[in-house]
Amino acid sequence: MRNVILFIAMSLDGYIADSEGKVGWLGGQGDAGETMDTYSEFVTHVDTVIMGWNTYYQIITELSPKEWVYSELTSYVITHRSCSSTERIQFTNENPCSLIRELKKGDGKAIWICGGADIVRQLMAEDLIDIYDISIIPMLLGKGIRLFGGSGREIPLRLVKSLSYDGITDLIYEHRDFRE
């Protein structure tokens, strides 16, 4: 069965965007020579990406307005807006949990949860995230859009890998059973 991976960056105090929904603060502390491209390795194991409208809109208007950065992946944008789907970008108002359950039944590589926080919370509430791959950015935002908040349940995890570079710490956890 396909794994569902949350691959995302957050500030040290737990925000994925600032109070205006922006991510311009993403980056390391600027130590020359300490950069690392963890995304390129990660994306080789993925063929599907899930995101909400705000994440999609930020990509097409700010982060990569000239080209769709996930052209090699099948993208699902969860939205209530009426948009025309393409071969690679599917707009849907389906419940994220139902969509994930359906996608997990099919063949393919891992499913990447790219954003946003509301989708993550819904998937966490139903225990549908298998791997949490989180980059902690050396920034305290103080306010903004929280990644984790109010799931109302405990989710046991096992640290499988950690990596530090340029002030960023990547933490990779997998879901574990309470009995372990």
N, C-alpha and C positions, 0 to 999 in steps of 0.2 A: 504494500500500500504506500502511496506517496506521502512524504513528510510535509508538514506545514511549518514553515520557518518564518519567524518574525526577525527580519534583518533591518535594523534601524539604529539611528544615533539619537542620543539624548544628552542633555546637559547633566552635570554632576548632581543637580538638585531635581532631576527627573522630568524635564520639559523637552518636548520634541519640536516646539516652535515657540517664538517669543510672543508677547502679548498682542502683537499685530499679525500673528500667523507666519512670520518670516523665519527663514533659516540661514540668514547671512552670517550668523555667528558660528556655524559649523566649521570646524577646522582644528588643527592642533595648536600647539603653543609656538610654532614657528622655528623649531630647531632644524636647521639645515642638515640634510642628509639622513634624517630620521623618518622620512615619509615611507608609507607602505600602501600598496594597492590591494586591500583585502577584497574589494568588490569584484575584481576580475576573476579571482579564484572562486568566490562564492557563486557568481552567476553561471558558471559552467555546470552547476548542479541543479539549475532551475530552468523550467520552461514556461512557467505561469506566474504572473504577478497580479496581486489584488491591491486595490487602493480605493480610497474615497474620492469624492469630487474635489475637495479642497487640495488634496495632494496632486491629483491630475491637473487641475487648473494652475497650480503653482509651477508644475513642470512645463506646461505649454506656454505660459506667459512670462515666466522669470528665469527658470533654470535652463531650459532648452527650447526656446521658442521656434527655432528653425528646423529642428528635426525631433522625431519621437525617439527618445533615448532607449526605449525598450523594444525596438523594432524586431529583434530576434525572439521575443517572448510573446506569448498570448497574454494580453492585458484585460483585466476585468475592472471596470470603474463602477463602483456602487454609488448610485445617485437616484434621486427622484426626478431629476431633470429629463426631459425628452431629447435625446441625442441620437444621431444616426451612427450605428456601429459600423466598423470596417472589418476586414478579415482578421486583423491583429488586435483591434481594440473593441471590446464588447462593453456596451453600457447596459447596466441592469439595475433594477430596483429590487432584486431578489434579496432576501435575508442573507447576510454574510455567512451565517452558520449553515444554512441550507445549501448555499453555493459551494462552500468548502466540502461538505459531506458528499455532494454529488461529484465534485472534481476528484476527491480522494478515491472514488470507485474506479476511475478511469486509469488508463496507462499514462505514463509520463514520468518526468523528473519531479523534483520538489516544487511546492507551491510557496511563493514568497509573499508574505504580508508586508507591504511597503508603507502603508499608512492608511488611514489616520487612527487617531486614538480611540474614537468611538467603535470602529471596526475591531480593533485589538481587544477592547473591553468585552465586546459581545462574544468574540471567539474564546477569550479567557473564561468567561462565565460558563461556557459549555465545554471547556477542556479540549479545545480543538487545535491548540498550538503545541507542536511537538518539540520544537527547538527555539530557544530565545537567543539570538545572536545580536548583542547590543554593544554599540560603541559608546563609551562614556567620554564626552567631550570636556576638556578642561575649561568649563565656563559655568558660572552660577548666574542663572537668569532672574531668579526671584519671583517671576510670574510668567504665565504663558499657558500653553496647552500641555497638560500633564499626560505622560504616557500611561502610567499606572495610577489608577485612582478609583477606589470604591468598587472593586470587583466583588467584594463581599465573601470571598472564599480563599482558602489556602490552596496553593499549588506547589507541591514539592518539586524541586529541581535538583539536578546534579551538574556541577561544573565539569565540563569536559575539556575546555581549553581557555587559556587567557593569553593575551598578547598586549604588550605596551610599546608605543612608538609615538614620538612627537607630543607627549603629554596625553595621548588618547589611550584608553584601555579598552580592549575588546574582550568581552566576556561571553562565552558560549555555554549555554546550559541546555540540557535535555530534560524532558519531562520524566519524572520517576514516580513509582508507586509509593503510596504512604507506608506500605509494609516493609520497604527496603531500609 
